[in-house]
Amino acid sequence: MPRVKRGPAGRIKRKKILDRAEGFFGSGHKIVKVAREYTQRADRYAYRDRKTRKREMRYLWQIRINAACRLHNLSYSKFISGLKRANVELDRKILADIAARHPEHFTQLVELVRPQAA
């Protein structure tokens, strides 16, 4: 069976892999076989960490909300349950943003929740 060199198609495919591997260490950005392995590993990490980032961001928002609540002598869990009872439908991302950037508005939310939390 004759050898197939693939011409431009193969070159394009190799170039695409090497372009994605730009900045990788050692032969990881020069040799196609190694670059393919490195980019596949990078893809696996990227896929996994897109899921992890969602977890970590929620955790960060909870920490920020809790810190703002503690300034008003209120626990995070009482604050969140009070918001639910008061039918305030703000997610943790927005609450953390309000706590960090607009503390006076966060104080209003705490005052709204305080009768519910007691």
C-alpha positions in Angstrom: 0.0 0.0 0.0 1.5 3.4 -0.9 2.4 6.0 1.7 0.0 8.9 2.1 1.6 12.1 3.1 -1.7 14.1 3.4 -0.1 17.4 2.2 -1.7 20.6 3.4 -4.3 18.8 5.6 -1.6 17.2 7.8 0.4 20.4 8.0 -2.7 22.3 9.1 -3.6 19.7 11.7 0.0 19.7 13.1 0.1 23.5 13.1 -3.1 23.7 15.0 -1.7 21.5 17.7 1.5 23.4 18.0 -0.4 26.7 18.1 -2.4 25.5 21.0 0.8 24.3 22.7 2.5 27.7 22.5 4.2 28.5 25.8 4.4 24.9 27.0 7.7 23.8 28.7 10.6 22.1 26.9 9.7 20.0 23.8 6.0 20.4 24.7 5.7 23.4 22.3 8.0 22.0 19.5 7.4 18.3 19.0 3.9 17.4 17.7 3.7 14.1 19.5 4.5 15.7 22.9 2.4 18.8 22.2 -0.6 16.6 21.5 -0.2 14.8 24.9 0.2 18.2 26.7 -2.8 19.8 25.0 -4.9 16.7 25.8 -3.9 16.9 29.4 -4.6 20.7 29.4 -8.0 20.0 28.0 -8.8 17.5 30.8 -7.6 20.0 33.5 -9.7 22.8 31.8 -12.8 20.6 31.8 -12.4 19.6 35.4 -11.6 23.1 36.6 -14.6 24.7 34.9 -16.6 22.6 37.3 -14.4 23.4 40.3 -14.5 27.1 39.6 -18.2 27.1 40.2 -17.8 25.4 43.6 -15.0 27.8 44.6 -16.8 30.9 43.6 -19.9 29.9 45.6 -17.6 29.3 48.6 -16.0 32.7 48.2 -19.4 34.4 48.0 -20.5 32.6 51.2 -17.4 33.8 53.0 -18.0 37.4 51.9 -21.6 37.4 52.9 -20.7 35.9 56.2 -18.1 38.5 56.9 -20.6 41.3 56.1 -23.2 39.6 58.3 -20.8 39.3 61.3 -20.3 43.1 61.1 -24.0 43.3 61.9 -23.9 40.6 64.6 -25.8 38.1 62.5 -24.8 34.7 61.3 -24.7 33.7 57.7 -27.3 30.9 58.1 -29.7 33.2 59.9 -29.3 35.8 57.3 -29.9 33.4 54.4 -33.0 31.8 56.1 -34.3 35.3 56.9 -34.0 36.3 53.2 -35.9 33.2 52.2 -38.7 34.0 54.7 -38.8 37.6 53.5 -39.1 36.4 49.9 -36.0 38.2 48.8 -34.7 36.3 45.7 -31.1 37.5 45.5 -28.5 34.9 44.8 -25.2 34.6 46.7 -23.2 36.2 43.9 -25.3 39.4 44.0 -25.4 39.4 47.8 -21.6 39.2 48.0 -21.3 42.0 45.5 -23.7 44.2 47.5 -21.8 43.4 50.7 -18.5 44.4 49.1 -19.4 47.4 47.1 -22.5 48.8 48.7 -22.4 48.2 52.5 -25.2 50.7 53.1 -27.6 48.6 50.9 -26.4 45.5 52.6 -27.3 47.1 56.0 -30.9 47.6 54.6 -31.1 44.0 53.8 -29.9 43.0 57.3 -32.6 45.3 58.8 -35.2 43.6 56.6 -34.0 40.2 57.7 -33.6 40.9 61.4 -37.3 40.5 62.4 -37.4 37.3 60.3 -34.2 35.9 61.9 -35.3 36.4 65.5 
